[in-house]
Amino acid sequence: MPAQIVFQRTAKPETTIIIPSLDGDRGGNVASLIEQLKSQTYQDIEIIISMNEKPNGHARNVGITSASPSSRLYAFFDDDVKLGDEHVLKNLLDVLKDGKIGLVGASQLPPKNSNWKQKWIGYDLGKAKFPIQSALVDTEMATHAGMACRREVWEQMGGETDTLITGTDTDLRDRLRGAGYRVVVAPRTWVFHPLPDSFSKVLKSALYHGRHQLDYRRVHGFQKGLARPFGEVKGFRGFIRSLARESLLLLPHIVFANRRPPLGFRPLNAIFRFLMVYSYSARSFRES
């Protein structure tokens, strides 16, 4: 379905905002997000909805095809987020004045009305949230929840991947860094990004993302090292070795994680990794 311009402040906007959305509504949040964007302190914008396009990288590429020729800056928001305040757009775009920066993102917080399961998921899972920063920081957490780049950089990268099912923002970050650009999160800039409301949804997500991690590794290379989860898996022996390694690491990962603070009690994080690796290794074995 073609992307649609739903709002344009001027005939020649400086910034195009893309919101991918399967149904164009997301329980009413799309309309709410559009109103928030209209109320930002930065106003030189147009808003485009890229509806019913999959996978998500392709949805963003489709949205950009409808961008005005005058637009020199691109911003992207998931259709389920809410903006932290009225300065989100200005803060993101100000960072892009530094030509060394290729992509800037916003911090991600669980909504204030999150239930206890969502709050636990925010604590337990490594990439479920990212705290507000006091200074510019280079990080992997510039994500689809809220991010921006210059048009020239987007075109240099050829946009996002049209083929990967998951990991599309990771793919973009890797290619940007490979081209010598920084990937950062802006200070004092955040969005509220809702988390799954049940543990079962998280575990199903682990199986889904693990299965499609194989496609990402075929593009960007397999990991090497005893403790790295996504190495090349060949045959049944490779499958068993992968599961044996993850079984040995499962208990340590409950109390130790590769992030700050490193020590804690994170059973969901440990099980999530185990299920991802199981799904990844099982598909690798089947296709080897």
C-alpha positions as CSV (number, residue, x, y, z in Angstrom):
1,M,0.0,0.0,0.0
2,P,1.5,3.4,-0.9
3,A,2.7,5.7,1.9
4,Q,0.4,8.6,2.6
5,I,1.3,12.1,3.7
6,V,-1.1,12.9,6.6
7,F,0.3,16.2,7.7
8,Q,2.4,18.9,6.1
9,R,3.2,22.2,7.9
10,T,4.6,23.9,4.8
11,A,4.8,23.1,1.1
12,K,8.6,22.6,1.3
13,P,9.2,20.9,4.7
14,E,12.8,20.5,6.0
15,T,12.1,17.2,7.8
16,T,10.1,14.1,6.9
17,I,8.7,11.9,9.7
18,I,7.9,8.3,8.9
19,I,5.6,6.2,11.0
20,P,5.3,2.6,9.8
21,S,2.0,1.0,10.9
22,L,0.3,-2.2,9.8
23,D,-3.2,-0.9,10.3
24,G,-2.5,2.9,10.5
25,D,-4.1,3.0,14.0
26,R,-2.4,0.9,16.6
27,G,-5.3,1.1,19.0
28,G,-5.5,4.9,18.5
29,N,-1.9,5.6,19.3
30,V,-1.0,6.7,15.7
31,A,-3.5,9.6,15.9
32,S,-2.1,10.5,19.4
33,L,1.5,10.4,18.1
34,I,0.6,12.6,15.2
35,E,-0.9,15.2,17.5
36,Q,2.2,15.1,19.7
37,L,4.4,15.6,16.6
38,K,2.3,18.6,15.6
39,S,3.0,20.1,19.0
40,Q,6.7,19.8,19.0
41,T,8.9,23.0,19.3
42,Y,10.4,22.1,16.0
43,Q,7.7,22.6,13.4
44,D,9.2,22.4,9.8
45,I,7.8,18.9,9.2
46,E,5.7,16.5,7.2
47,I,4.3,13.2,8.5
48,I,4.0,10.1,6.4
49,I,2.2,6.9,7.4
50,S,3.6,3.8,5.7
51,M,0.8,1.4,6.2
52,N,0.5,-2.4,5.8
53,E,4.1,-2.9,4.5
54,K,6.4,-5.7,5.7
55,P,9.1,-6.3,6.8
56,N,9.7,-3.2,8.9
57,G,12.8,-2.0,7.1
58,H,10.9,-2.2,3.8
59,A,8.1,-0.2,5.4
60,R,10.4,2.7,6.1
61,N,11.9,2.6,2.6
62,V,8.4,2.8,1.2
63,G,7.6,5.8,3.4
64,I,10.7,7.6,2.2
65,T,9.6,7.3,-1.4
66,S,6.8,9.8,-0.6
67,A,9.1,12.3,1.1
68,S,9.1,15.9,-0.3
69,P,12.2,16.8,-2.4
70,S,12.8,19.7,0.0
71,S,13.3,17.3,2.9
72,R,16.9,17.0,4.1
73,L,16.3,15.3,7.4
74,Y,14.5,12.1,8.2
75,A,13.0,11.0,11.5
76,F,11.3,7.6,12.3
77,F,9.0,6.6,15.1
78,D,7.4,3.3,15.9
79,D,3.6,3.5,15.9
80,D,3.2,2.5,19.5
81,V,5.5,5.1,21.1
82,K,4.6,8.4,22.9
83,L,7.0,11.3,22.9
84,G,8.7,12.2,26.2
85,D,8.2,16.0,25.8
86,E,7.8,18.7,23.3
87,H,11.6,18.9,22.5
88,V,12.2,15.4,21.2
89,L,12.4,16.4,17.5
90,K,14.5,19.4,18.1
91,N,17.0,17.5,20.3
92,L,17.3,14.7,17.7
93,L,17.8,17.0,14.8
94,D,20.3,19.3,16.6
95,V,22.6,16.3,17.1
96,L,22.7,15.8,13.3
97,K,24.5,19.1,12.8
98,D,27.6,17.1,13.6
99,G,28.6,15.5,10.2
100,K,30.3,12.6,11.9
101,I,27.1,11.4,13.4
102,G,25.1,9.1,11.0
103,L,22.2,8.1,13.3
104,V,20.7,9.5,16.5
105,G,18.2,7.9,18.7
106,A,16.1,8.6,21.8
107,S,16.2,6.9,25.1
108,Q,13.4,4.4,25.7
109,L,11.3,4.2,28.9
110,P,8.4,2.0,29.8
111,P,5.1,4.1,30.0
112,K,4.2,5.3,33.5
113,N,1.1,3.1,33.6
114,S,3.1,-0.1,33.0
115,N,2.0,-3.1,35.0
116,W,4.3,-5.0,37.3
117,K,5.1,-7.6,34.6
118,Q,6.1,-4.8,32.1
119,K,8.3,-3.1,34.8
120,W,10.0,-6.4,35.5
121,I,10.6,-7.0,31.8
122,G,12.1,-3.5,31.6
123,Y,14.5,-4.4,34.4
124,D,15.2,-8.0,33.3
125,L,15.8,-7.8,29.6
126,G,18.9,-6.0,28.3
127,K,17.4,-4.0,25.5
128,A,13.9,-3.4,26.8
129,K,14.6,0.1,28.0
130,F,17.4,2.7,27.9
131,P,17.7,5.4,30.5
132,I,17.7,9.1,29.8
133,Q,21.3,10.3,29.2
134,S,22.8,13.5,30.5
135,A,25.3,13.7,27.5
136,L,25.6,12.4,24.0
137,V,26.5,8.7,24.1
138,D,27.6,6.2,21.5
139,T,25.4,3.1,21.8
140,E,23.5,0.3,20.2
141,M,20.3,1.7,21.6
142,A,19.5,4.1,18.7
143,T,16.5,2.1,17.5
144,H,13.3,2.3,15.5
145,A,11.4,3.5,18.6
146,G,12.7,7.0,17.8
147,M,15.6,7.9,15.6
148,A,16.8,10.4,12.9
149,C,19.4,10.8,10.2
150,R,20.3,13.2,7.4
151,R,18.8,12.5,4.0
152,E,22.3,12.3,2.4
153,V,23.4,9.6,4.8
154,W,20.2,7.6,4.3
155,E,20.7,7.7,0.5
156,Q,24.4,6.8,0.9
157,M,23.4,3.7,2.9
158,G,20.7,2.8,0.5
159,G,18.1,3.1,3.2
160,E,17.2,0.1,5.4
161,T,17.3,-3.5,4.3
162,D,14.2,-4.7,2.4
163,T,14.8,-8.4,3.1
164,L,15.7,-9.0,6.7
165,I,12.7,-9.8,8.9
166,T,14.3,-8.7,12.2
167,G,17.4,-6.8,13.1
168,T,16.9,-4.1,10.5
169,D,18.0,-1.3,12.8
170,T,21.0,-3.3,13.9
171,D,21.8,-3.9,10.2
172,L,21.6,-0.1,9.6
173,R,23.8,0.7,12.6
174,D,26.4,-1.8,11.5
175,R,26.6,-0.4,8.0
176,L,26.8,3.2,9.3
177,R,29.7,2.4,11.6
178,G,31.4,0.5,8.8
179,A,31.1,3.7,6.7
180,G,32.8,5.7,9.6
181,Y,29.7,7.3,11.1
182,R,28.9,7.5,14.8
183,V,25.6,6.1,16.1
184,V,24.4,7.9,19.3
185,V,21.5,8.6,21.6
186,A,20.7,12.2,22.3
187,P,20.9,13.7,25.8
188,R,17.7,14.5,27.7
189,T,15.6,13.0,24.9
190,W,13.2,10.1,25.4
191,V,10.1,8.2,24.2
192,F,7.8,6.0,26.1
193,H,7.8,2.5,24.4
194,P,5.4,-0.1,25.8
195,L,6.8,-3.5,26.8
196,P,5.0,-6.9,26.4
197,D,2.4,-7.4,29.0
198,S,3.1,-11.1,29.6
199,F,6.2,-13.3,29.9
200,S,4.8,-15.7,27.3
201,K,5.0,-13.0,24.7
202,V,8.6,-12.4,25.5
203,L,9.5,-16.0,25.2
204,K,7.7,-16.4,21.9
205,S,9.6,-13.3,20.7
206,A,12.8,-15.0,21.7
207,L,12.0,-18.0,19.4
208,Y,11.0,-15.7,16.6
209,H,14.0,-13.4,16.7
210,G,16.4,-16.4,17.2
211,R,15.0,-18.1,14.0
212,H,15.5,-14.9,12.0
213,Q,18.9,-14.1,13.5
214,L,20.3,-16.6,11.0
215,D,19.5,-14.3,8.1
216,Y,21.2,-11.4,9.8
217,R,24.4,-13.6,10.4
218,R,24.5,-14.7,6.8
219,V,24.8,-11.0,5.9
220,H,27.1,-9.7,8.6
221,G,29.1,-12.8,9.5
222,F,28.9,-15.4,12.2
223,Q,30.2,-14.8,15.7
224,K,33.4,-16.5,17.0
225,G,34.3,-17.4,20.5
226,L,33.2,-19.9,23.1
227,A,30.7,-17.6,24.8
228,R,29.3,-15.9,21.7
229,P,25.8,-17.2,20.9
230,F,25.5,-16.9,17.2
231,G,28.3,-18.8,15.6
232,E,28.2,-21.0,12.6
233,V,26.2,-24.2,13.3
234,K,27.0,-27.2,11.0
235,G,25.1,-30.4,11.3
236,F,23.8,-32.3,14.3
237,R,27.0,-32.1,16.2
238,G,27.1,-28.3,15.8
239,F,23.5,-28.1,17.1
240,I,24.3,-30.2,20.2
241,R,27.5,-28.2,20.9
242,S,25.6,-25.0,20.7
243,L,22.8,-26.2,23.1
244,A,25.4,-27.7,25.5
245,R,27.3,-24.4,25.7
246,E,24.1,-22.4,26.3
247,S,22.9,-24.9,28.9
248,L,26.2,-24.4,30.9
249,L,25.8,-20.6,30.6
250,L,22.1,-20.5,31.5
251,L,22.5,-20.3,35.3
252,P,25.5,-17.9,35.3
253,H,23.5,-15.6,33.0
254,I,20.7,-15.4,35.6
255,V,23.0,-13.4,37.9
256,F,25.6,-12.0,35.5
257,A,24.9,-9.9,32.4
258,N,27.0,-8.1,29.9
259,R,25.7,-4.6,30.9
260,R,25.5,-2.3,33.8
261,P,25.1,-3.2,36.5
262,P,26.5,-6.6,35.6
263,L,25.2,-8.4,38.7
264,G,21.5,-8.9,39.4
265,F,18.7,-11.4,39.2
266,R,17.6,-11.7,35.6
267,P,16.1,-15.2,34.9
268,L,14.0,-13.9,31.9
269,N,17.1,-12.5,30.2
270,A,18.9,-15.8,30.6
271,I,15.9,-17.8,29.3
272,F,15.4,-15.4,26.4
273,R,19.0,-15.9,25.3
274,F,18.7,-19.7,25.6
275,L,15.6,-19.8,23.5
276,M,17.0,-17.5,20.9
277,V,20.1,-19.7,20.5
278,Y,18.0,-22.8,20.5
279,S,15.8,-21.4,17.7
280,Y,18.8,-20.1,15.8
281,S,20.7,-23.4,16.1
282,A,17.7,-25.5,15.2
283,R,17.1,-23.6,11.9
284,S,20.9,-23.6,11.2
285,F,20.9,-27.4,11.6
286,R,17.9,-28.0,9.4
287,E,19.3,-25.9,6.6
288,S,22.9,-27.1,6.9
